[in-house]
Amino acid sequence: MGYKPIRKNINLELGSGIHIALDEYYGSGKDPVSVFSDWADDRVKAIGSEWEDDQNNLLEAKDLGIAMLEGYLAEYEGEDRFDVLATEHTLKRPIPTPEGNPSKCLMVARLDGLVRDWDTGKLFAMEHKTYKRLNESWLDLDHQMTIQVWLGQYLAKTLGIEEEVAGVLYNGLRKQKPGPRVSVPLFMRQKVYRNANQIDVALTRAYWKYRETNRDMAIFPEPNPVRCGWCDFREPCTELQMGGDYEFLLGEFFTKRER
């Protein structure tokens, strides 16, 4: 329906700031700590004094993000084993029909980068992630990784590189300040490989989900503590189910794009 929230989830805010900082670091060699700090200050000003809790949460996130990026530099500066061929790109490709023709539905995603791995010589899409806990086994099933390989191949061709993208270089940063009592790994890099069959499966599932949900704005909620806990539309969704005035909430706490 075109609504987007005025207030943002603080976890998503932190992730956005880290992405911007790492994009500047790998794209133009800027100090990611300074970039993140400036970004956080700008966001605090933009939020406005009427959302004091959000401002305070963002200031706490600023301290955490600075510590995370300082630790990241201590871990990886001068130690990266890849060449950066491109940094942040938002890409669009039509999802193919089962017959292989372009559909009317576009797959849109942001790639954090395209790199050439020194150890294998292969191309990888790069994905920066911030997390509190990570189940590595889930990466084998994650369609986001698969779609990024598919879009990474498109990006490579636009750069004049006629090679397959082997997978995703998952670049994880734990939401944890370094310290003497911290025993868990704060950073994780893992190559997540994908083959042509996995890409076909992901695109086929995406196509049929598009066909199903394109019928009169069908919505199929999947209640889950994580998904619902982070969902920007949790309150109007609950109000809608209760038969309440969800339209008031949409008008008060969301903006709507013109088209």
C-alpha positions in Angstrom: 0.0 0.0 0.0 3.0 2.3 -0.1 3.5 3.0 3.6 6.8 3.3 5.4 7.5 4.1 9.0 8.5 7.5 10.3 10.4 5.8 13.2 12.9 3.1 12.5 13.8 0.0 14.4 17.0 0.8 16.3 18.5 -2.6 15.2 18.0 -1.6 11.6 19.4 1.8 12.2 22.6 0.4 13.5 22.9 -2.0 10.6 22.3 0.8 8.1 25.0 2.9 9.7 27.5 0.0 9.6 26.7 -0.6 6.0 27.3 3.0 5.1 30.6 3.1 7.0 31.9 -0.1 5.4 30.8 1.1 1.9 32.9 4.2 2.3 35.8 2.2 3.7 35.9 -0.3 0.8 34.8 2.2 -1.8 36.9 5.3 -1.1 39.3 4.3 1.8 37.6 6.6 4.3 37.8 5.9 8.1 34.7 3.8 8.8 34.6 5.0 12.4 34.5 8.6 11.5 31.9 8.0 8.8 29.7 6.1 11.2 30.0 8.7 13.9 29.0 11.5 11.6 26.1 9.4 10.3 24.9 8.7 13.8 25.0 12.4 14.7 23.1 13.4 11.6 20.4 10.7 12.4 20.0 12.0 16.0 19.4 15.5 14.7 17.0 14.2 12.0 14.9 12.2 14.5 13.8 15.3 16.4 13.3 16.1 20.0 9.8 14.7 20.0 11.2 11.1 19.9 13.6 11.4 22.9 13.7 7.7 23.5 14.7 7.1 19.9 17.5 9.7 20.2 18.8 8.0 23.4 18.7 4.6 21.8 20.6 5.9 18.8 23.2 7.4 21.0 23.7 4.0 22.6 23.9 2.4 19.2 26.5 5.0 18.2 28.8 3.9 21.1 28.3 0.3 20.1 28.8 0.9 16.4 32.1 2.8 17.0 33.4 -0.1 19.2 32.4 -2.6 16.6 34.1 -0.8 13.8 37.3 -0.1 15.8 37.4 -3.8 16.5 36.8 -4.6 12.8 39.8 -2.4 11.8 41.9 -4.1 14.4 40.9 -7.5 13.0 41.0 -6.9 9.3 42.9 -3.7 8.3 45.6 -4.7 5.9 44.5 -8.4 6.2 41.7 -8.6 3.6 42.3 -11.4 1.1 40.2 -10.0 -1.7 40.1 -7.2 -4.3 37.0 -5.0 -4.3 35.6 -4.7 -7.8 32.5 -2.7 -6.9 30.8 -1.4 -3.7 27.2 -0.8 -2.9 24.8 -1.2 -5.8 21.0 -1.5 -5.9 20.1 -3.9 -8.7 16.8 -4.8 -10.4 16.1 -7.8 -12.6 12.8 -9.2 -13.8 12.0 -12.6 -12.1 11.8 -15.2 -14.9 8.6 -17.2 -15.6 8.8 -21.0 -15.5 9.2 -20.8 -19.3 12.3 -18.5 -18.9 10.6 -15.2 -20.0 10.9 -12.0 -18.0 7.9 -11.5 -15.7 6.4 -8.1 -14.7 7.8 -8.6 -11.2 11.2 -7.1 -10.4 13.6 -8.6 -7.9 15.3 -5.6 -6.2 18.2 -5.9 -3.8 21.2 -4.0 -2.6 24.6 -5.7 -3.0 27.2 -4.5 -0.6 30.0 -5.3 -3.0 31.5 -7.6 -5.6 35.0 -9.0 -4.8 37.6 -11.3 -6.2 38.8 -13.8 -3.6 42.6 -14.2 -3.5 42.5 -17.8 -2.3 40.1 -19.2 -5.0 40.4 -16.6 -7.7 36.6 -16.6 -7.9 34.0 -13.8 -7.8 31.8 -13.4 -4.7 29.1 -11.0 -3.8 29.9 -9.4 -0.5 27.3 -9.2 2.3 27.9 -7.1 5.4 25.7 -8.3 8.3 25.4 -7.3 12.0 24.0 -9.8 14.4 23.6 -10.8 18.0 23.5 -14.5 17.4 24.2 -16.4 14.3 23.1 -19.9 13.2 25.6 -20.7 10.4 23.6 -23.7 9.2 20.8 -21.3 8.1 23.1 -19.8 5.5 22.7 -23.0 3.4 18.9 -22.3 3.2 18.9 -18.5 3.0 17.4 -17.3 -0.3 18.9 -13.9 0.2 22.3 -15.3 -0.4 21.1 -17.1 -3.5 19.5 -14.0 -5.0 22.6 -12.0 -4.3 24.6 -14.4 -6.4 22.1 -14.1 -9.2 22.2 -10.3 -9.1 26.0 -10.4 -8.6 26.3 -12.1 -12.0 24.3 -9.3 -13.5 26.5 -6.7 -11.8 29.6 -8.5 -13.1 28.4 -8.4 -16.7 27.7 -4.6 -16.4 31.3 -4.3 -15.4 32.5 -6.3 -18.4 33.4 -9.4 -16.4 32.1 -12.5 -18.1 32.5 -14.9 -15.2 30.1 -16.7 -12.9 29.7 -15.5 -9.3 30.6 -18.5 -7.1 28.7 -17.3 -4.0 28.6 -14.8 -1.2 31.4 -13.6 1.1 29.4 -13.3 4.3 31.1 -10.5 6.4 29.6 -10.7 9.9 30.0 -8.2 12.8 28.6 -9.2 16.1 26.7 -6.5 18.1 29.2 -6.7 21.0 31.8 -4.3 22.3 35.3 -5.9 22.5 36.5 -6.5 26.0 38.6 -8.9 28.2 35.6 -10.9 29.3 34.2 -11.4 25.8 34.9 -15.0 24.7 32.7 -15.3 21.6 34.1 -14.4 18.1 33.2 -10.8 17.2 33.6 -11.3 13.5 32.9 -14.0 11.0 33.8 -14.4 7.4 32.4 -17.3 5.5 32.1 -18.2 1.8 28.6 -19.3 1.0 28.5 -21.1 -2.3 25.6 -21.4 -4.7 25.0 -23.4 -7.9 22.7 -22.9 -10.8 20.1 -25.3 -9.5 19.8 -23.4 -6.2 19.3 -20.2 -8.1 16.5 -21.8 -10.2 14.8 -23.0 -7.1 14.9 -19.6 -5.4 13.6 -17.8 -8.5 10.8 -20.3 -9.1 9.7 -19.9 -5.5 9.9 -16.1 -5.8 7.8 -16.2 -9.0 5.0 -18.2 -7.5 5.0 -16.1 -4.4 4.6 -13.0 -6.6 1.7 -14.6 -8.5 0.0 -15.5 -5.3 0.4 -12.2 -3.5 -0.3 -10.1 -6.6 -4.0 -11.1 -6.4 -5.8 -8.1 -4.9 -3.0 -7.4 -2.4 -3.2 -10.7 -0.7 -1.3 -10.7 2.7 -0.2 -13.8 4.4 1.3 -13.0 7.9 3.7 -15.6 9.3 3.7 -14.8 13.1 7.1 -15.3 14.6 8.8 -13.7 17.6 11.7 -12.4 15.5 9.7 -11.4 12.4 6.9 -9.8 14.4 9.2 -8.3 17.0 11.1 -6.4 14.3 8.2 -5.7 12.0 7.4 -2.0 11.5 3.8 -2.8 10.9 3.2 -4.8 14.1 0.8 -2.3 15.8 -1.4 -1.6 12.8 -1.4 -5.3 12.0 -2.6 -6.2 15.5 -5.2 -3.4 15.3 -6.4 -4.7 11.9 -6.9 -8.2 13.3 -8.9 -6.8 16.3 -11.1 -4.7 14.1 -9.7 -1.5 15.4 -8.7 1.8 13.7 -5.6 0.6 12.0 -5.9 3.5 9.5 -5.4 6.0 12.2 -2.0 4.4 13.1 -1.0 4.3 9.5 -1.8 8.0 9.1 -0.1 9.0 12.4 3.2 6.9 12.4 3.8 6.3 8.7 4.3 8.2 5.5 2.9 7.1 2.1 4.7 7.3 -1.2 2.8 9.0 -4.0 3.1 6.0 -6.4 
